[in-house]
């Protein structure tokens, strides 16, 4: 596993047909593009990559997520040390994966409660 760097984008890649061959094909393509697959779920791959790689591959501009104000009565220790992003548009699935991937979704910021 590659070393995590500050500013990496984390996302979930939701598969249309979560079969082993689909996982392998999508993971291989993403890795060739400079994306690290960090885990496999029941129907999705968790990924991590540098911001420029994500924006180029999924044709979307990102901005850092603004911190949320905690609800009254919640002891909130703030966001975890990693970055989180928001997009102004929808991440575009690369044409090579259009038959296998339903969508790409950013992971929200982790919070320490």
One Martini backbone bead per residue (centre of mass of N, CA, C, O) as a GRO file, in nm:
protein
  113
    1UNK     BB    1   0.096   0.036   0.023
    2UNK     BB    2   0.073   0.349  -0.007
    3UNK     BB    3   0.148   0.646   0.098
    4UNK     BB    4  -0.004   0.872   0.282
    5UNK     BB    5  -0.134   1.193   0.193
    6UNK     BB    6  -0.192   1.503   0.214
    7UNK     BB    7  -0.485   1.548   0.005
    8UNK     BB    8  -0.619   1.305  -0.041
    9UNK     BB    9  -0.852   1.121  -0.214
   10UNK     BB   10  -1.171   0.982  -0.119
   11UNK     BB   11  -1.352   0.688  -0.246
   12UNK     BB   12  -1.632   0.538  -0.414
   13UNK     BB   13  -1.683   0.244  -0.622
   14UNK     BB   14  -1.969   0.158  -0.786
   15UNK     BB   15  -2.097  -0.144  -0.884
   16UNK     BB   16  -2.307  -0.317  -1.098
   17UNK     BB   17  -2.129  -0.607  -1.093
   18UNK     BB   18  -2.016  -0.776  -0.806
   19UNK     BB   19  -1.770  -0.939  -0.940
   20UNK     BB   20  -1.456  -1.051  -0.947
   21UNK     BB   21  -1.393  -0.952  -1.241
   22UNK     BB   22  -1.482  -0.661  -1.194
   23UNK     BB   23  -1.295  -0.584  -0.970
   24UNK     BB   24  -1.034  -0.642  -1.130
   25UNK     BB   25  -1.075  -0.450  -1.371
   26UNK     BB   26  -1.112  -0.186  -1.213
   27UNK     BB   27  -0.855  -0.196  -1.041
   28UNK     BB   28  -0.654  -0.204  -1.273
   29UNK     BB   29  -0.729   0.062  -1.407
   30UNK     BB   30  -0.683   0.248  -1.162
   31UNK     BB   31  -0.384   0.175  -1.115
   32UNK     BB   32  -0.289   0.280  -1.399
   33UNK     BB   33  -0.390   0.589  -1.303
   34UNK     BB   34  -0.290   0.621  -0.981
   35UNK     BB   35  -0.479   0.437  -0.807
   36UNK     BB   36  -0.574   0.335  -0.488
   37UNK     BB   37  -0.676   0.033  -0.353
   38UNK     BB   38  -0.793  -0.016  -0.018
   39UNK     BB   39  -1.082  -0.166  -0.074
   40UNK     BB   40  -1.336  -0.427  -0.047
   41UNK     BB   41  -1.664  -0.471  -0.095
   42UNK     BB   42  -1.966  -0.587  -0.192
   43UNK     BB   43  -2.000  -0.314  -0.426
   44UNK     BB   44  -1.705  -0.180  -0.364
   45UNK     BB   45  -1.445   0.061  -0.396
   46UNK     BB   46  -1.175   0.182  -0.230
   47UNK     BB   47  -1.015   0.503  -0.271
   48UNK     BB   48  -0.684   0.661  -0.349
   49UNK     BB   49  -0.567   1.001  -0.435
   50UNK     BB   50  -0.459   1.251  -0.588
   51UNK     BB   51  -0.619   1.525  -0.685
   52UNK     BB   52  -0.527   1.542  -0.990
   53UNK     BB   53  -0.610   1.253  -1.060
   54UNK     BB   54  -0.911   1.270  -0.998
   55UNK     BB   55  -0.985   1.512  -1.182
   56UNK     BB   56  -0.893   1.379  -1.447
   57UNK     BB   57  -1.042   1.100  -1.440
   58UNK     BB   58  -1.346   1.238  -1.337
   59UNK     BB   59  -1.410   1.526  -1.441
   60UNK     BB   60  -1.358   1.705  -1.161
   61UNK     BB   61  -1.402   1.955  -0.927
   62UNK     BB   62  -1.241   2.033  -0.621
   63UNK     BB   63  -1.304   2.093  -0.267
   64UNK     BB   64  -1.276   2.165   0.037
   65UNK     BB   65  -1.428   2.081   0.314
   66UNK     BB   66  -1.630   2.220   0.528
   67UNK     BB   67  -1.676   2.266   0.840
   68UNK     BB   68  -1.881   2.155   1.084
   69UNK     BB   69  -2.126   2.223   1.305
   70UNK     BB   70  -2.210   2.119   1.593
   71UNK     BB   71  -2.437   1.993   1.775
   72UNK     BB   72  -2.610   2.029   2.036
   73UNK     BB   73  -2.454   1.819   2.286
   74UNK     BB   74  -2.200   1.759   2.115
   75UNK     BB   75  -1.899   1.600   2.138
   76UNK     BB   76  -1.647   1.764   1.949
   77UNK     BB   77  -1.308   1.699   1.809
   78UNK     BB   78  -1.324   1.698   1.515
   79UNK     BB   79  -1.147   1.640   1.259
   80UNK     BB   80  -0.967   1.448   1.116
   81UNK     BB   81  -0.646   1.460   0.963
   82UNK     BB   82  -0.796   1.441   0.704
   83UNK     BB   83  -0.908   1.501   0.399
   84UNK     BB   84  -1.187   1.669   0.237
   85UNK     BB   85  -1.434   1.662  -0.029
   86UNK     BB   86  -1.597   1.859  -0.281
   87UNK     BB   87  -1.841   1.898  -0.537
   88UNK     BB   88  -2.000   2.070  -0.818
   89UNK     BB   89  -2.026   1.784  -0.938
   90UNK     BB   90  -2.004   1.499  -1.132
   91UNK     BB   91  -1.857   1.214  -1.155
   92UNK     BB   92  -1.692   1.071  -1.427
   93UNK     BB   93  -1.702   0.789  -1.592
   94UNK     BB   94  -1.499   0.617  -1.754
   95UNK     BB   95  -1.546   0.462  -2.051
   96UNK     BB   96  -1.391   0.190  -1.967
   97UNK     BB   97  -1.624   0.170  -1.703
   98UNK     BB   98  -1.933   0.205  -1.777
   99UNK     BB   99  -2.031  -0.105  -1.745
  100UNK     BB  100  -1.919  -0.136  -1.426
  101UNK     BB  101  -1.994   0.165  -1.328
  102UNK     BB  102  -2.217   0.364  -1.152
  103UNK     BB  103  -2.016   0.527  -0.939
  104UNK     BB  104  -1.864   0.822  -0.778
  105UNK     BB  105  -1.787   0.871  -0.422
  106UNK     BB  106  -1.735   1.074  -0.178
  107UNK     BB  107  -1.578   1.107   0.119
  108UNK     BB  108  -1.631   1.209   0.413
  109UNK     BB  109  -1.556   1.345   0.697
  110UNK     BB  110  -1.408   1.259   0.971
  111UNK     BB  111  -1.518   1.213   1.313
  112UNK     BB  112  -1.464   1.306   1.654
  113UNK     BB  113  -1.688   1.194   1.930
   0.00000   0.00000   0.00000
